[in-house]
Amino acid sequence: MTNEQTTYRRVLRRETYTSRTAAAMVVASIGALLLIALLAGAVWWLVDGGFRDAAASRLEGISVGVQQPAVLFGIGGGLTVLAVVLLALALLPGRRARRARITERTALLVDDGVIADSIAAAVARRAGVDRGRVAVFVGRRTVEVRITPTSGVFVRVADAEDAANDILAGLGFSATPRVVIEAHGVVA
C-alpha cells in the first residue's frame, strides 16, 4: 500500500463517519455545570448557617418523597435510558450517507443523494416516465426505486432495473436495486 492510498483511506474514513465531538461536549458541559453547582453548594453550606438549615429541611423533604417505589422506578428508568443513549453514541458507528471508493490513482467520495438523483434520471429516461414520478432511496446495501406511472402507460421493471444497475456499475458501487411500480398511476 502506497503512502497516497494510506492518505486516501484516512481522508475517506474521516468523511464517511461522523464525529462524536458534539455529544462529548454536551456530556462534558452538563458534568462541569453539575460539579460547579455542587462545589458552590458545598462552599455555601460551610459559610452560611441559615442556608445549611434551609437546605437540610429541603433535602429531608425530598428524601421522603423519593422513598416512594414509583418515584424510584421512574428515576432508575430515566437514568437507564440516559445510560443506553450515551453508550450508543459512544459505541455505534455514526455513518454518513456517503460512499467511498479508492482506485489506483484517486479516491472517490459520493453522497447517496447524488447517486439517487442519477439513478432516478436514468430510470425515468429508460422507462419513459416523467422524472418527478421516480423516487429513489439509497440504503447501505440496497437501492429502492419507486415509479408512479402515467395511467395507461406500461412500465417494464426490467428496464428500470437495468438502468439502476448501469448507473451503479458505472460509479463502481455495489448495491441491489429493487424496483416497485405503484399499482395506481396518475392521470396525465
Number of C-alpha atoms within 10 A of each C-alpha: 5 8 8 13 16 11 12 20 16 11 14 19 13 11 17 18 14 13 13 13 8 10 13 13 11 11 12 12 12 11 12 12 12 12 12 12 12 12 12 11 15 12 11 14 17 10 11 10 11 11 14 16 12 12 14 13 12 11 12 12 11 11 11 9 12 14 10 10 10 10 12 13 12 11 13 12 12 12 12 12 12 12 12 12 11 14 11 12 14 13 9 8 12 14 14 12 15 18 17 18 15 14 10 8 8 11 16 13 15 15 14 17 14 12 21 22 17 17 28 27 21 20 31 22 15 17 23 17 19 16 16 11 15 21 19 23 18 22 14 13 10 13 22 18 22 19 27 19 24 17 12 10 11 11 17 13 15 11 17 28 20 15 22 30 20 15 19 20 12 9 13 14 16 13 17 17 23 16 20 15 16 11 9 10 15 11 8 7
